[in-house]
Amino acid sequence: MSRLEKTIQKKSKRRKLRFISKVLFILFMSINLMVCIFIVDKNAKMMLGKETYSIQPVIRDIQMFINVKVGYINGITKGLLAQFNK
């Protein structure tokens, strides 16, 4: 096997390992985030009480905010596309 072939093999192995490590990192960080959110939610319920602490209104507000912003961006995008399609 020539040096060039060995170098190409090493680079392809490194790329595979980098990809696998990135995927695993994202997976582990997502799991970590979910666990942290669960712990914070549990502690907030314990400290504030179940009737005081309710996350549903917060989620609804965030959804409405995201919908407004996506609609705004969608309108701008459609306007720009209409200008280029003339």
PyMOL Python script that loads the backbone (N, CA, C, O; Angstrom):
from pymol import cmd

cmd.read_pdbstr("""\
ATOM      1  N   MET A   1       0.844  -1.170   0.000  1.00  0.00           N
ATOM      2  CA  MET A   1       0.000   0.000   0.000  1.00  0.00           C
ATOM      3  C   MET A   1       0.899   1.246   0.000  1.00  0.00           C
ATOM      4  O   MET A   1       1.855   1.335   0.770  1.00  0.00           O
ATOM      5  N   SER A   2       0.587   2.160  -0.838  1.00  0.00           N
ATOM      6  CA  SER A   2       1.415   3.352  -0.931  1.00  0.00           C
ATOM      7  C   SER A   2       1.082   4.335   0.190  1.00  0.00           C
ATOM      8  O   SER A   2       0.089   4.194   0.903  1.00  0.00           O
ATOM      9  N   ARG A   3       1.940   5.318   0.313  1.00  0.00           N
ATOM     10  CA  ARG A   3       1.720   6.337   1.351  1.00  0.00           C
ATOM     11  C   ARG A   3       0.441   7.110   1.095  1.00  0.00           C
ATOM     12  O   ARG A   3      -0.292   7.454   2.023  1.00  0.00           O
ATOM     13  N   LEU A   4       0.186   7.376  -0.169  1.00  0.00           N
ATOM     14  CA  LEU A   4      -1.012   8.130  -0.529  1.00  0.00           C
ATOM     15  C   LEU A   4      -2.276   7.371  -0.116  1.00  0.00           C
ATOM     16  O   LEU A   4      -3.208   7.971   0.418  1.00  0.00           O
ATOM     17  N   GLU A   5      -2.314   6.078  -0.355  1.00  0.00           N
ATOM     18  CA  GLU A   5      -3.472   5.274   0.022  1.00  0.00           C
ATOM     19  C   GLU A   5      -3.632   5.223   1.543  1.00  0.00           C
ATOM     20  O   GLU A   5      -4.749   5.283   2.056  1.00  0.00           O
ATOM     21  N   LYS A   6      -2.513   5.113   2.257  1.00  0.00           N
ATOM     22  CA  LYS A   6      -2.575   5.104   3.719  1.00  0.00           C
ATOM     23  C   LYS A   6      -3.106   6.426   4.251  1.00  0.00           C
ATOM     24  O   LYS A   6      -3.916   6.460   5.177  1.00  0.00           O
ATOM     25  N   THR A   7      -2.635   7.513   3.651  1.00  0.00           N
ATOM     26  CA  THR A   7      -3.089   8.840   4.073  1.00  0.00           C
ATOM     27  C   THR A   7      -4.584   8.997   3.826  1.00  0.00           C
ATOM     28  O   THR A   7      -5.308   9.516   4.675  1.00  0.00           O
ATOM     29  N   ILE A   8      -5.038   8.552   2.672  1.00  0.00           N
ATOM     30  CA  ILE A   8      -6.462   8.646   2.348  1.00  0.00           C
ATOM     31  C   ILE A   8      -7.283   7.810   3.326  1.00  0.00           C
ATOM     32  O   ILE A   8      -8.340   8.249   3.779  1.00  0.00           O
ATOM     33  N   GLN A   9      -6.808   6.615   3.653  1.00  0.00           N
ATOM     34  CA  GLN A   9      -7.503   5.767   4.622  1.00  0.00           C
ATOM     35  C   GLN A   9      -7.576   6.421   6.001  1.00  0.00           C
ATOM     36  O   GLN A   9      -8.626   6.406   6.644  1.00  0.00           O
ATOM     37  N   LYS A  10      -6.463   6.994   6.451  1.00  0.00           N
ATOM     38  CA  LYS A  10      -6.443   7.651   7.756  1.00  0.00           C
ATOM     39  C   LYS A  10      -7.426   8.823   7.800  1.00  0.00           C
ATOM     40  O   LYS A  10      -8.139   9.006   8.787  1.00  0.00           O
ATOM     41  N   LYS A  11      -7.459   9.616   6.721  1.00  0.00           N
ATOM     42  CA  LYS A  11      -8.366  10.756   6.684  1.00  0.00           C
ATOM     43  C   LYS A  11      -9.820  10.318   6.702  1.00  0.00           C
ATOM     44  O   LYS A  11     -10.651  10.936   7.368  1.00  0.00           O
ATOM     45  N   SER A  12     -10.129   9.254   5.975  1.00  0.00           N
ATOM     46  CA  SER A  12     -11.519   8.784   5.974  1.00  0.00           C
ATOM     47  C   SER A  12     -11.911   8.245   7.344  1.00  0.00           C
ATOM     48  O   SER A  12     -13.047   8.434   7.778  1.00  0.00           O
ATOM     49  N   LYS A  13     -10.986   7.576   8.032  1.00  0.00           N
ATOM     50  CA  LYS A  13     -11.267   7.095   9.388  1.00  0.00           C
ATOM     51  C   LYS A  13     -11.492   8.262  10.335  1.00  0.00           C
ATOM     52  O   LYS A  13     -12.395   8.227  11.171  1.00  0.00           O
ATOM     53  N   ARG A  14     -10.666   9.299  10.203  1.00  0.00           N
ATOM     54  CA  ARG A  14     -10.824  10.481  11.063  1.00  0.00           C
ATOM     55  C   ARG A  14     -12.170  11.154  10.832  1.00  0.00           C
ATOM     56  O   ARG A  14     -12.837  11.564  11.782  1.00  0.00           O
ATOM     57  N   ARG A  15     -12.571  11.266   9.551  1.00  0.00           N
ATOM     58  CA  ARG A  15     -13.859  11.882   9.243  1.00  0.00           C
ATOM     59  C   ARG A  15     -14.999  11.091   9.861  1.00  0.00           C
ATOM     60  O   ARG A  15     -15.928  11.667  10.428  1.00  0.00           O
ATOM     61  N   LYS A  16     -14.927   9.780   9.752  1.00  0.00           N
ATOM     62  CA  LYS A  16     -15.966   8.937  10.348  1.00  0.00           C
ATOM     63  C   LYS A  16     -16.010   9.112  11.859  1.00  0.00           C
ATOM     64  O   LYS A  16     -17.085   9.246  12.443  1.00  0.00           O
ATOM     65  N   LEU A  17     -14.842   9.110  12.488  1.00  0.00           N
ATOM     66  CA  LEU A  17     -14.801   9.276  13.942  1.00  0.00           C
ATOM     67  C   LEU A  17     -15.307  10.650  14.359  1.00  0.00           C
ATOM     68  O   LEU A  17     -16.008  10.769  15.364  1.00  0.00           O
ATOM     69  N   ARG A  18     -14.964  11.681  13.610  1.00  0.00           N
ATOM     70  CA  ARG A  18     -15.455  13.023  13.927  1.00  0.00           C
ATOM     71  C   ARG A  18     -16.967  13.086  13.819  1.00  0.00           C
ATOM     72  O   ARG A  18     -17.639  13.652  14.681  1.00  0.00           O
ATOM     73  N   PHE A  19     -17.500  12.496  12.748  1.00  0.00           N
ATOM     74  CA  PHE A  19     -18.949  12.505  12.568  1.00  0.00           C
ATOM     75  C   PHE A  19     -19.633  11.759  13.703  1.00  0.00           C
ATOM     76  O   PHE A  19     -20.605  12.252  14.276  1.00  0.00           O
ATOM     77  N   ILE A  20     -19.134  10.585  14.028  1.00  0.00           N
ATOM     78  CA  ILE A  20     -19.726   9.786  15.101  1.00  0.00           C
ATOM     79  C   ILE A  20     -19.627  10.533  16.431  1.00  0.00           C
ATOM     80  O   ILE A  20     -20.580  10.545  17.210  1.00  0.00           O
ATOM     81  N   SER A  21     -18.478  11.155  16.689  1.00  0.00           N
ATOM     82  CA  SER A  21     -18.325  11.882  17.953  1.00  0.00           C
ATOM     83  C   SER A  21     -19.256  13.096  18.014  1.00  0.00           C
ATOM     84  O   SER A  21     -19.781  13.409  19.083  1.00  0.00           O
ATOM     85  N   LYS A  22     -19.467  13.778  16.898  1.00  0.00           N
ATOM     86  CA  LYS A  22     -20.391  14.911  16.888  1.00  0.00           C
ATOM     87  C   LYS A  22     -21.818  14.459  17.152  1.00  0.00           C
ATOM     88  O   LYS A  22     -22.551  15.097  17.907  1.00  0.00           O
ATOM     89  N   VAL A  23     -22.208  13.356  16.528  1.00  0.00           N
ATOM     90  CA  VAL A  23     -23.562  12.841  16.735  1.00  0.00           C
ATOM     91  C   VAL A  23     -23.749  12.426  18.194  1.00  0.00           C
ATOM     92  O   VAL A  23     -24.774  12.736  18.800  1.00  0.00           O
ATOM     93  N   LEU A  24     -22.770  11.732  18.753  1.00  0.00           N
ATOM     94  CA  LEU A  24     -22.866  11.315  20.148  1.00  0.00           C
ATOM     95  C   LEU A  24     -22.899  12.518  21.086  1.00  0.00           C
ATOM     96  O   LEU A  24     -23.640  12.515  22.069  1.00  0.00           O
ATOM     97  N   PHE A  25     -22.100  13.550  20.790  1.00  0.00           N
ATOM     98  CA  PHE A  25     -22.088  14.748  21.615  1.00  0.00           C
ATOM     99  C   PHE A  25     -23.464  15.409  21.617  1.00  0.00           C
ATOM    100  O   PHE A  25     -23.974  15.779  22.675  1.00  0.00           O
ATOM    101  N   ILE A  26     -24.060  15.556  20.445  1.00  0.00           N
ATOM    102  CA  ILE A  26     -25.383  16.170  20.353  1.00  0.00           C
ATOM    103  C   ILE A  26     -26.411  15.333  21.097  1.00  0.00           C
ATOM    104  O   ILE A  26     -27.274  15.876  21.786  1.00  0.00           O
ATOM    105  N   LEU A  27     -26.324  14.018  20.963  1.00  0.00           N
ATOM    106  CA  LEU A  27     -27.254  13.132  21.650  1.00  0.00           C
ATOM    107  C   LEU A  27     -27.123  13.259  23.162  1.00  0.00           C
ATOM    108  O   LEU A  27     -28.126  13.395  23.863  1.00  0.00           O
ATOM    109  N   PHE A  28     -25.894  13.214  23.669  1.00  0.00           N
ATOM    110  CA  PHE A  28     -25.689  13.313  25.114  1.00  0.00           C
ATOM    111  C   PHE A  28     -26.073  14.685  25.654  1.00  0.00           C
ATOM    112  O   PHE A  28     -26.617  14.780  26.755  1.00  0.00           O
ATOM    113  N   MET A  29     -25.805  15.738  24.908  1.00  0.00           N
ATOM    114  CA  MET A  29     -26.191  17.067  25.373  1.00  0.00           C
ATOM    115  C   MET A  29     -27.713  17.223  25.385  1.00  0.00           C
ATOM    116  O   MET A  29     -28.258  17.889  26.266  1.00  0.00           O
ATOM    117  N   SER A  30     -28.396  16.619  24.424  1.00  0.00           N
ATOM    118  CA  SER A  30     -29.860  16.669  24.417  1.00  0.00           C
ATOM    119  C   SER A  30     -30.425  15.930  25.619  1.00  0.00           C
ATOM    120  O   SER A  30     -31.355  16.408  26.267  1.00  0.00           O
ATOM    121  N   ILE A  31     -29.867  14.770  25.916  1.00  0.00           N
ATOM    122  CA  ILE A  31     -30.314  14.012  27.089  1.00  0.00           C
ATOM    123  C   ILE A  31     -30.045  14.811  28.361  1.00  0.00           C
ATOM    124  O   ILE A  31     -30.893  14.868  29.252  1.00  0.00           O
ATOM    125  N   ASN A  32     -28.880  15.420  28.444  1.00  0.00           N
ATOM    126  CA  ASN A  32     -28.526  16.241  29.605  1.00  0.00           C
ATOM    127  C   ASN A  32     -29.501  17.406  29.764  1.00  0.00           C
ATOM    128  O   ASN A  32     -29.933  17.712  30.875  1.00  0.00           O
ATOM    129  N   LEU A  33     -29.843  18.049  28.661  1.00  0.00           N
ATOM    130  CA  LEU A  33     -30.788  19.164  28.704  1.00  0.00           C
ATOM    131  C   LEU A  33     -32.155  18.711  29.198  1.00  0.00           C
ATOM    132  O   LEU A  33     -32.782  19.393  30.008  1.00  0.00           O
ATOM    133  N   MET A  34     -32.620  17.559  28.714  1.00  0.00           N
ATOM    134  CA  MET A  34     -33.918  17.049  29.157  1.00  0.00           C
ATOM    135  C   MET A  34     -33.913  16.743  30.653  1.00  0.00           C
ATOM    136  O   MET A  34     -34.883  17.037  31.352  1.00  0.00           O
ATOM    137  N   VAL A  35     -32.841  16.162  31.137  1.00  0.00           N
ATOM    138  CA  VAL A  35     -32.748  15.854  32.565  1.00  0.00           C
ATOM    139  C   VAL A  35     -32.735  17.141  33.383  1.00  0.00           C
ATOM    140  O   VAL A  35     -33.401  17.228  34.415  1.00  0.00           O
ATOM    141  N   CYS A  36     -31.989  18.131  32.932  1.00  0.00           N
ATOM    142  CA  CYS A  36     -31.935  19.408  33.655  1.00  0.00           C
ATOM    143  C   CYS A  36     -33.295  20.091  33.681  1.00  0.00           C
ATOM    144  O   CYS A  36     -33.699  20.629  34.712  1.00  0.00           O
ATOM    145  N   ILE A  37     -33.997  20.075  32.566  1.00  0.00           N
ATOM    146  CA  ILE A  37     -35.326  20.683  32.521  1.00  0.00           C
ATOM    147  C   ILE A  37     -36.270  19.953  33.474  1.00  0.00           C
ATOM    148  O   ILE A  37     -37.060  20.587  34.172  1.00  0.00           O
ATOM    149  N   PHE A  38     -36.190  18.631  33.504  1.00  0.00           N
ATOM    150  CA  PHE A  38     -37.030  17.858  34.418  1.00  0.00           C
ATOM    151  C   PHE A  38     -36.731  18.220  35.867  1.00  0.00           C
ATOM    152  O   PHE A  38     -37.648  18.383  36.672  1.00  0.00           O
ATOM    153  N   ILE A  39     -35.456  18.345  36.199  1.00  0.00           N
ATOM    154  CA  ILE A  39     -35.072  18.673  37.584  1.00  0.00           C
ATOM    155  C   ILE A  39     -35.551  20.070  37.963  1.00  0.00           C
ATOM    156  O   ILE A  39     -36.074  20.267  39.059  1.00  0.00           O
ATOM    157  N   VAL A  40     -35.380  21.038  37.072  1.00  0.00           N
ATOM    158  CA  VAL A  40     -35.829  22.406  37.351  1.00  0.00           C
ATOM    159  C   VAL A  40     -37.343  22.442  37.501  1.00  0.00           C
ATOM    160  O   VAL A  40     -37.865  23.107  38.396  1.00  0.00           O
ATOM    161  N   ASP A  41     -38.047  21.733  36.633  1.00  0.00           N
ATOM    162  CA  ASP A  41     -39.504  21.696  36.707  1.00  0.00           C
ATOM    163  C   ASP A  41     -39.964  21.080  38.029  1.00  0.00           C
ATOM    164  O   ASP A  41     -40.882  21.587  38.674  1.00  0.00           O
ATOM    165  N   LYS A  42     -39.327  20.001  38.418  1.00  0.00           N
ATOM    166  CA  LYS A  42     -39.683  19.323  39.675  1.00  0.00           C
ATOM    167  C   LYS A  42     -39.425  20.233  40.880  1.00  0.00           C
ATOM    168  O   LYS A  42     -40.256  20.323  41.783  1.00  0.00           O
ATOM    169  N   ASN A  43     -38.269  20.907  40.890  1.00  0.00           N
ATOM    170  CA  ASN A  43     -37.940  21.791  42.007  1.00  0.00           C
ATOM    171  C   ASN A  43     -38.868  23.008  42.060  1.00  0.00           C
ATOM    172  O   ASN A  43     -39.238  23.468  43.140  1.00  0.00           O
ATOM    173  N   ALA A  44     -39.239  23.521  40.887  1.00  0.00           N
ATOM    174  CA  ALA A  44     -40.154  24.667  40.874  1.00  0.00           C
ATOM    175  C   ALA A  44     -41.517  24.268  41.414  1.00  0.00           C
ATOM    176  O   ALA A  44     -42.149  25.033  42.143  1.00  0.00           O
ATOM    177  N   LYS A  45     -41.971  23.076  41.059  1.00  0.00           N
ATOM    178  CA  LYS A  45     -43.262  22.617  41.598  1.00  0.00           C
ATOM    179  C   LYS A  45     -43.194  22.435  43.106  1.00  0.00           C
ATOM    180  O   LYS A  45     -44.148  22.753  43.816  1.00  0.00           O
ATOM    181  N   MET A  46     -42.064  21.923  43.599  1.00  0.00           N
ATOM    182  CA  MET A  46     -41.924  21.727  45.050  1.00  0.00           C
ATOM    183  C   MET A  46     -41.892  23.071  45.777  1.00  0.00           C
ATOM    184  O   MET A  46     -42.525  23.220  46.823  1.00  0.00           O
ATOM    185  N   MET A  47     -41.173  24.036  45.242  1.00  0.00           N
ATOM    186  CA  MET A  47     -41.013  25.316  45.939  1.00  0.00           C
ATOM    187  C   MET A  47     -42.274  26.168  45.857  1.00  0.00           C
ATOM    188  O   MET A  47     -42.667  26.774  46.855  1.00  0.00           O
ATOM    189  N   LEU A  48     -42.916  26.228  44.698  1.00  0.00           N
ATOM    190  CA  LEU A  48     -44.050  27.123  44.509  1.00  0.00           C
ATOM    191  C   LEU A  48     -45.394  26.471  44.786  1.00  0.00           C
ATOM    192  O   LEU A  48     -46.378  27.158  45.060  1.00  0.00           O
ATOM    193  N   GLY A  49     -45.435  25.167  44.717  1.00  0.00           N
ATOM    194  CA  GLY A  49     -46.707  24.468  44.887  1.00  0.00           C
ATOM    195  C   GLY A  49     -47.340  24.207  43.529  1.00  0.00           C
ATOM    196  O   GLY A  49     -47.115  24.945  42.569  1.00  0.00           O
ATOM    197  N   LYS A  50     -48.122  23.162  43.465  1.00  0.00           N
ATOM    198  CA  LYS A  50     -48.704  22.770  42.177  1.00  0.00           C
ATOM    199  C   LYS A  50     -49.714  23.779  41.659  1.00  0.00           C
ATOM    200  O   LYS A  50     -49.823  23.973  40.448  1.00  0.00           O
ATOM    201  N   GLU A  51     -50.451  24.423  42.545  1.00  0.00           N
ATOM    202  CA  GLU A  51     -51.471  25.361  42.069  1.00  0.00           C
ATOM    203  C   GLU A  51     -50.859  26.693  41.625  1.00  0.00           C
ATOM    204  O   GLU A  51     -51.431  27.371  40.772  1.00  0.00           O
ATOM    205  N   THR A  52     -49.718  27.076  42.180  1.00  0.00           N
ATOM    206  CA  THR A  52     -49.065  28.329  41.800  1.00  0.00           C
ATOM    207  C   THR A  52     -48.238  28.162  40.534  1.00  0.00           C
ATOM    208  O   THR A  52     -48.266  29.007  39.639  1.00  0.00           O
ATOM    209  N   TYR A  53     -47.512  27.071  40.474  1.00  0.00           N
ATOM    210  CA  TYR A  53     -46.608  26.845  39.345  1.00  0.00           C
ATOM    211  C   TYR A  53     -47.340  26.095  38.249  1.00  0.00           C
ATOM    212  O   TYR A  53     -47.776  24.960  38.440  1.00  0.00           O
ATOM    213  N   SER A  54     -47.468  26.732  37.118  1.00  0.00           N
ATOM    214  CA  SER A  54     -48.076  26.090  35.954  1.00  0.00           C
ATOM    215  C   SER A  54     -47.296  26.513  34.723  1.00  0.00           C
ATOM    216  O   SER A  54     -47.175  27.705  34.443  1.00  0.00           O
ATOM    217  N   ILE A  55     -46.769  25.555  33.992  1.00  0.00           N
ATOM    218  CA  ILE A  55     -45.935  25.867  32.840  1.00  0.00           C
ATOM    219  C   ILE A  55     -46.750  26.034  31.559  1.00  0.00           C
ATOM    220  O   ILE A  55     -46.237  26.551  30.566  1.00  0.00           O
ATOM    221  N   GLN A  56     -48.002  25.607  31.568  1.00  0.00           N
ATOM    222  CA  GLN A  56     -48.816  25.674  30.356  1.00  0.00           C
ATOM    223  C   GLN A  56     -48.999  27.099  29.820  1.00  0.00           C
ATOM    224  O   GLN A  56     -48.872  27.286  28.610  1.00  0.00           O
ATOM    225  N   PRO A  57     -49.287  28.109  30.639  1.00  0.00           N
ATOM    226  CA  PRO A  57     -49.393  29.469  30.096  1.00  0.00           C
ATOM    227  C   PRO A  57     -48.079  29.955  29.482  1.00  0.00           C
ATOM    228  O   PRO A  57     -48.088  30.677  28.485  1.00  0.00           O
ATOM    229  N   VAL A  58     -46.968  29.565  30.069  1.00  0.00           N
ATOM    230  CA  VAL A  58     -45.664  29.970  29.538  1.00  0.00           C
ATOM    231  C   VAL A  58     -45.455  29.350  28.161  1.00  0.00           C
ATOM    232  O   VAL A  58     -44.978  30.012  27.239  1.00  0.00           O
ATOM    233  N   ILE A  59     -45.815  28.077  28.028  1.00  0.00           N
ATOM    234  CA  ILE A  59     -45.656  27.394  26.746  1.00  0.00           C
ATOM    235  C   ILE A  59     -46.554  28.036  25.687  1.00  0.00           C
ATOM    236  O   ILE A  59     -46.130  28.218  24.545  1.00  0.00           O
ATOM    237  N   ARG A  60     -47.790  28.379  26.058  1.00  0.00           N
ATOM    238  CA  ARG A  60     -48.700  29.035  25.112  1.00  0.00           C
ATOM    239  C   ARG A  60     -48.144  30.387  24.654  1.00  0.00           C
ATOM    240  O   ARG A  60     -48.215  30.717  23.471  1.00  0.00           O
ATOM    241  N   ASP A  61     -47.594  31.164  25.584  1.00  0.00           N
ATOM    242  CA  ASP A  61     -47.011  32.453  25.225  1.00  0.00           C
ATOM    243  C   ASP A  61     -45.836  32.284  24.268  1.00  0.00           C
ATOM    244  O   ASP A  61     -45.701  33.040  23.306  1.00  0.00           O
ATOM    245  N   ILE A  62     -44.996  31.303  24.528  1.00  0.00           N
ATOM    246  CA  ILE A  62     -43.845  31.057  23.654  1.00  0.00           C
ATOM    247  C   ILE A  62     -44.313  30.611  22.267  1.00  0.00           C
ATOM    248  O   ILE A  62     -43.748  31.031  21.257  1.00  0.00           O
ATOM    249  N   GLN A  63     -45.344  29.762  22.216  1.00  0.00           N
ATOM    250  CA  GLN A  63     -45.879  29.318  20.928  1.00  0.00           C
ATOM    251  C   GLN A  63     -46.439  30.487  20.130  1.00  0.00           C
ATOM    252  O   GLN A  63     -46.198  30.596  18.928  1.00  0.00           O
ATOM    253  N   MET A  64     -47.183  31.355  20.795  1.00  0.00           N
ATOM    254  CA  MET A  64     -47.742  32.516  20.096  1.00  0.00           C
ATOM    255  C   MET A  64     -46.637  33.424  19.589  1.00  0.00           C
ATOM    256  O   MET A  64     -46.715  33.920  18.465  1.00  0.00           O
ATOM    257  N   PHE A  65     -45.609  33.652  20.397  1.00  0.00           N
ATOM    258  CA  PHE A  65     -44.489  34.484  19.988  1.00  0.00           C
ATOM    259  C   PHE A  65     -43.790  33.899  18.757  1.00  0.00           C
ATOM    260  O   PHE A  65     -43.483  34.620  17.808  1.00  0.00           O
ATOM    261  N   ILE A  66     -43.543  32.585  18.782  1.00  0.00           N
ATOM    262  CA  ILE A  66     -42.882  31.925  17.651  1.00  0.00           C
ATOM    263  C   ILE A  66     -43.761  31.999  16.404  1.00  0.00           C
ATOM    264  O   ILE A  66     -43.255  32.255  15.311  1.00  0.00           O
ATOM    265  N   ASN A  67     -45.065  31.779  16.550  1.00  0.00           N
ATOM    266  CA  ASN A  67     -45.969  31.848  15.400  1.00  0.00           C
ATOM    267  C   ASN A  67     -45.974  33.242  14.780  1.00  0.00           C
ATOM    268  O   ASN A  67     -45.985  33.373  13.556  1.00  0.00           O
ATOM    269  N   VAL A  68     -45.966  34.282  15.612  1.00  0.00           N
ATOM    270  CA  VAL A  68     -45.944  35.650  15.098  1.00  0.00           C
ATOM    271  C   VAL A  68     -44.656  35.909  14.321  1.00  0.00           C
ATOM    272  O   VAL A  68     -44.689  36.471  13.226  1.00  0.00           O
ATOM    273  N   LYS A  69     -43.525  35.499  14.887  1.00  0.00           N
ATOM    274  CA  LYS A  69     -42.244  35.744  14.224  1.00  0.00           C
ATOM    275  C   LYS A  69     -42.121  34.941  12.937  1.00  0.00           C
ATOM    276  O   LYS A  69     -41.618  35.454  11.938  1.00  0.00           O
ATOM    277  N   VAL A  70     -42.574  33.689  12.944  1.00  0.00           N
ATOM    278  CA  VAL A  70     -42.509  32.865  11.727  1.00  0.00           C
ATOM    279  C   VAL A  70     -43.416  33.454  10.659  1.00  0.00           C
ATOM    280  O   VAL A  70     -43.048  33.482   9.485  1.00  0.00           O
ATOM    281  N   GLY A  71     -44.590  33.922  11.044  1.00  0.00           N
ATOM    282  CA  GLY A  71     -45.488  34.563  10.085  1.00  0.00           C
ATOM    283  C   GLY A  71     -44.872  35.819   9.483  1.00  0.00           C
ATOM    284  O   GLY A  71     -45.003  36.070   8.285  1.00  0.00           O
ATOM    285  N   TYR A  72     -44.206  36.599  10.313  1.00  0.00           N
ATOM    286  CA  TYR A  72     -43.539  37.814   9.838  1.00  0.00           C
ATOM    287  C   TYR A  72     -42.438  37.470   8.838  1.00  0.00           C
ATOM    288  O   TYR A  72     -42.341  38.087   7.777  1.00  0.00           O
ATOM    289  N   ILE A  73     -41.615  36.494   9.179  1.00  0.00           N
ATOM    290  CA  ILE A  73     -40.524  36.078   8.289  1.00  0.00           C
ATOM    291  C   ILE A  73     -41.088  35.469   7.011  1.00  0.00           C
ATOM    292  O   ILE A  73     -40.543  35.682   5.928  1.00  0.00           O
ATOM    293  N   ASN A  74     -42.170  34.717   7.131  1.00  0.00           N
ATOM    294  CA  ASN A  74     -42.803  34.114   5.963  1.00  0.00           C
ATOM    295  C   ASN A  74     -43.313  35.198   5.016  1.00  0.00           C
ATOM    296  O   ASN A  74     -43.159  35.078   3.800  1.00  0.00           O
ATOM    297  N   GLY A  75     -43.915  36.248   5.557  1.00  0.00           N
ATOM    298  CA  GLY A  75     -44.401  37.351   4.731  1.00  0.00           C
ATOM    299  C   GLY A  75     -43.269  38.058   4.003  1.00  0.00           C
ATOM    300  O   GLY A  75     -43.393  38.374   2.819  1.00  0.00           O
ATOM    301  N   ILE A  76     -42.172  38.309   4.698  1.00  0.00           N
ATOM    302  CA  ILE A  76     -41.020  38.957   4.076  1.00  0.00           C
ATOM    303  C   ILE A  76     -40.442  38.077   2.980  1.00  0.00           C
ATOM    304  O   ILE A  76     -40.088  38.567   1.908  1.00  0.00           O
ATOM    305  N   THR A  77     -40.345  36.788   3.242  1.00  0.00           N
ATOM    306  CA  THR A  77     -39.789  35.854   2.259  1.00  0.00           C
ATOM    307  C   THR A  77     -40.657  35.794   1.014  1.00  0.00           C
ATOM    308  O   THR A  77     -40.140  35.804  -0.104  1.00  0.00           O
ATOM    309  N   LYS A  78     -41.966  35.734   1.195  1.00  0.00           N
ATOM    310  CA  LYS A  78     -42.870  35.715   0.038  1.00  0.00           C
ATOM    311  C   LYS A  78     -42.746  36.992  -0.776  1.00  0.00           C
ATOM    312  O   LYS A  78     -42.780  36.952  -2.006  1.00  0.00           O
ATOM    313  N   GLY A  79     -42.602  38.124  -0.099  1.00  0.00           N
ATOM    314  CA  GLY A  79     -42.423  39.404  -0.803  1.00  0.00           C
ATOM    315  C   GLY A  79     -41.141  39.422  -1.619  1.00  0.00           C
ATOM    316  O   GLY A  79     -41.139  39.865  -2.767  1.00  0.00           O
ATOM    317  N   LEU A  80     -40.069  38.949  -1.038  1.00  0.00           N
ATOM    318  CA  LEU A  80     -38.802  38.917  -1.770  1.00  0.00           C
ATOM    319  C   LEU A  80     -38.856  37.962  -2.951  1.00  0.00           C
ATOM    320  O   LEU A  80     -38.340  38.272  -4.025  1.00  0.00           O
ATOM    321  N   LEU A  81     -39.480  36.801  -2.761  1.00  0.00           N
ATOM    322  CA  LEU A  81     -39.588  35.851  -3.858  1.00  0.00           C
ATOM    323  C   LEU A  81     -40.463  36.392  -4.983  1.00  0.00           C
ATOM    324  O   LEU A  81     -40.193  36.139  -6.158  1.00  0.00           O
ATOM    325  N   ALA A  82     -41.513  37.139  -4.628  1.00  0.00           N
ATOM    326  CA  ALA A  82     -42.381  37.733  -5.634  1.00  0.00           C
ATOM    327  C   ALA A  82     -41.624  38.766  -6.456  1.00  0.00           C
ATOM    328  O   ALA A  82     -41.877  38.906  -7.652  1.00  0.00           O
ATOM    329  N   GLN A  83     -40.700  39.490  -5.834  1.00  0.00           N
ATOM    330  CA  GLN A  83     -39.916  40.487  -6.576  1.00  0.00           C
ATOM    331  C   GLN A  83     -38.977  39.822  -7.568  1.00  0.00           C
ATOM    332  O   GLN A  83     -38.773  40.337  -8.667  1.00  0.00           O
ATOM    333  N   PHE A  84     -38.407  38.696  -7.199  1.00  0.00           N
ATOM    334  CA  PHE A  84     -37.470  38.014  -8.080  1.00  0.00           C
ATOM    335  C   PHE A  84     -38.160  37.208  -9.175  1.00  0.00           C
ATOM    336  O   PHE A  84     -37.548  36.926 -10.205  1.00  0.00           O
ATOM    337  N   ASN A  85     -39.409  36.835  -8.973  1.00  0.00           N
ATOM    338  CA  ASN A  85     -40.124  36.041  -9.960  1.00  0.00           C
ATOM    339  C   ASN A  85     -40.786  36.885 -11.042  1.00  0.00           C
ATOM    340  O   ASN A  85     -41.377  36.333 -11.970  1.00  0.00           O
ATOM    341  N   LYS A  86     -40.702  38.188 -10.946  1.00  0.00           N
ATOM    342  CA  LYS A  86     -41.321  39.071 -11.964  1.00  0.00           C
ATOM    343  C   LYS A  86     -40.632  38.975 -13.268  1.00  0.00           C
ATOM    344  O   LYS A  86     -41.024  39.646 -14.223  1.00  0.00           O
TER     345      LYS A  86
END
""", "prot")
cmd.dss("prot")
cmd.show_as("cartoon", "prot")
cmd.util.cbc("prot")
cmd.orient("prot")
